């Protein structure tokens, strides 16, 4: 497999003419849509990607890629080395009283600026043979297929015939609404605000600081830059005073230059009743999402990309429906656990104390989160001791 390394040539935003026909039409040119395009091309399936925005596309996210995300990217042909960003060896949870660290058991994560990652994926998709239509609009009318099984969409006013449709157009997916896949088991929202600071990273970990009103994520993304994201349930929080609730980080960033305008985004927990019809599949946030507290958004999208490409290659989307459920099971379980701590501050304080007194449990939870251990077995083995520490007032060594 050809691997894309280093700094790619900048992708042109010149609007290409839509193809008259394509096997798969992908709506949405973010990481999920581009990953799906690459995975399809790897199987010899022609596809076109329609995206309303220009490249590169930015998003207010934590910009940390876990080791499993890097592995999936490598399978797509995008290899991230240290020159692409800043490696990190694990995760730290911290509040005003306690902190606990856990290291990855296999490989390192990497912090990388989102526009650079998007450029790499777009370059790889173009190289693989996908037709990328930036600054383009798509419209659908009838969902009925013609006698040959093809449907038609209007892309920039031109008809494009296709056999399969992939919606990778985010949380407010128009494809999802058009295909009648909008019904959900549950929805909940939190709000994230991201800023970059020019300062040398002080840790080789992604730090998650728990404080009043939410969590502050600090991810090293370069030798002289950190990405700071605050996630909260309160959309009306004082965005200018976020660091006041985290005095240690405020002190570290006191003289640091702000190198990016604060950018906001929604962090959603959403589980859809269905993610596919006979000819339409949803991937990425369009297909539902776990809260960004899991740090697994991109990894989920990459796994879904492989699954939907394999399913289309087989001639049926039924395998994708099953795979999608399996892919989301662990992230949703871990997300629910972390959001319980976010919802009940008193429980979070006790949990942090318990983690600090039994760091091996935190370490094994990270391994379970990476899919390297069974979450159930970790909870059964370590849970009773953790529960005791959670309930008692003292800290057990």
DAFENZI-V825863 format. One record per residue. N is the residue number from 1. RES is the residue in one small letter. PHI is phi in whole degrees, 0 to 359 (* if undefined). Layout:
n: <N:N>
res: <RES:RES>
phi: <PHI:PHI>
This chain:
n: <1:2:3:4:5:6:7:8:9:10:11:12:13:14:15:16:17:18:19:20:21:22:23:24:25:26:27:28:29:30:31:32:33:34:35:36:37:38:39:40:41:42:43:44:45:46:47:48:49:50:51:52:53:54:55:56:57:58:59:60:61:62:63:64:65:66:67:68:69:70:71:72:73:74:75:76:77:78:79:80:81:82:83:84:85:86:87:88:89:90:91:92:93:94:95:96:97:98:99:100:101:102:103:104:105:106:107:108:109:110:111:112:113:114:115:116:117:118:119:120:121:122:123:124:125:126:127:128:129:130:131:132:133:134:135:136:137:138:139:140:141:142:143:144:145:146:147:148:149:150:151:152:153:154:155:156:157:158:159:160:161:162:163:164:165:166:167:168:169:170:171:172:173:174:175:176:177:178:179:180:181:182:183:184:185:186:187:188:189:190:191:192:193:194:195:196:197:198:199:200:201:202:203:204:205:206:207:208:209:210:211:212:213:214:215:216:217:218:219:220:221:222:223:224:225:226:227:228:229:230:231:232:233:234:235:236:237:238:239:240:241:242:243:244:245:246:247:248:249:250:251:252:253:254:255:256:257:258:259:260:261:262:263:264:265:266:267:268:269:270:271:272:273:274:275:276:277:278:279:280:281:282:283:284:285:286:287:288:289:290:291:292:293:294:295:296:297:298:299:300:301:302:303:304:305:306:307:308:309:310:311:312:313:314:315:316:317:318:319:320:321:322:323:324:325:326:327:328:329:330:331:332:333:334:335:336:337:338:339:340:341:342:343:344:345:346:347:348:349:350:351:352:353:354:355:356:357:358:359:360:361:362:363:364:365:366:367:368:369:370:371:372:373:374:375:376:377:378:379:380:381:382:383:384:385:386:387:388:389:390:391:392:393:394:395:396:397>
res: <x:x:x:x:x:x:x:x:x:x:x:x:x:x:x:x:x:x:x:x:x:x:x:x:x:x:x:x:x:x:x:x:x:x:x:x:x:x:x:x:x:x:x:x:x:x:x:x:x:x:x:x:x:x:x:x:x:x:x:x:x:x:x:x:x:x:x:x:x:x:x:x:x:x:x:x:x:x:x:x:x:x:x:x:x:x:x:x:x:x:x:x:x:x:x:x:x:x:x:x:x:x:x:x:x:x:x:x:x:x:x:x:x:x:x:x:x:x:x:x:x:x:x:x:x:x:x:x:x:x:x:x:x:x:x:x:x:x:x:x:x:x:x:x:x:x:x:x:x:x:x:x:x:x:x:x:x:x:x:x:x:x:x:x:x:x:x:x:x:x:x:x:x:x:x:x:x:x:x:x:x:x:x:x:x:x:x:x:x:x:x:x:x:x:x:x:x:x:x:x:x:x:x:x:x:x:x:x:x:x:x:x:x:x:x:x:x:x:x:x:x:x:x:x:x:x:x:x:x:x:x:x:x:x:x:x:x:x:x:x:x:x:x:x:x:x:x:x:x:x:x:x:x:x:x:x:x:x:x:x:x:x:x:x:x:x:x:x:x:x:x:x:x:x:x:x:x:x:x:x:x:x:x:x:x:x:x:x:x:x:x:x:x:x:x:x:x:x:x:x:x:x:x:x:x:x:x:x:x:x:x:x:x:x:x:x:x:x:x:x:x:x:x:x:x:x:x:x:x:x:x:x:x:x:x:x:x:x:x:x:x:x:x:x:x:x:x:x:x:x:x:x:x:x:x:x:x:x:x:x:x:x:x:x:x:x:x:x:x:x:x:x:x:x:x:x:x:x:x:x:x:x:x:x:x:x:x:x:x:x:x:x:x:x:x:x:x>
phi: <*:289:248:263:236:70:274:284:297:297:285:287:268:299:284:278:288:297:288:294:205:208:295:231:254:249:257:117:249:282:304:294:293:293:297:298:298:297:299:294:298:297:259:76:257:291:210:230:248:251:225:285:262:270:260:280:261:261:205:284:222:286:65:258:253:290:305:292:294:296:296:296:300:298:295:280:99:244:253:262:250:297:288:277:186:221:293:222:262:177:233:237:256:208:233:290:246:222:213:213:246:217:257:292:273:221:78:236:277:211:269:216:299:299:300:293:299:296:297:298:294:295:299:294:297:296:298:288:118:287:266:256:249:280:54:237:239:235:226:241:240:288:270:287:273:285:300:274:87:266:248:230:238:258:247:51:82:252:288:233:267:210:261:235:234:244:266:235:257:80:297:260:306:284:296:299:294:298:275:73:251:277:287:231:291:203:220:211:235:229:229:244:227:245:218:253:236:276:199:293:303:263:212:259:235:278:261:244:262:265:213:296:94:161:239:247:258:239:239:289:238:197:295:228:207:235:258:241:234:252:240:214:276:259:292:256:297:285:293:280:242:303:290:297:276:224:301:296:290:301:294:295:260:305:253:281:285:278:248:213:293:302:232:251:202:262:254:246:252:213:239:276:291:220:241:202:253:291:225:238:232:251:227:65:297:298:264:102:202:264:304:294:301:284:69:246:303:289:300:299:299:293:296:297:299:298:293:290:295:295:294:297:300:281:94:211:268:298:300:292:303:293:296:299:299:292:298:274:299:291:302:292:294:292:298:298:297:293:289:296:293:294:284:237:306:296:291:299:299:295:295:297:297:292:300:296:276:221:299:296:292:297:299:288:296:296:295:295:299:278:79:271:221:284:300:299:291:297:295:295:282:257:301:301:294:297:299:296:295:292:274:277:277:276:260:271:281>
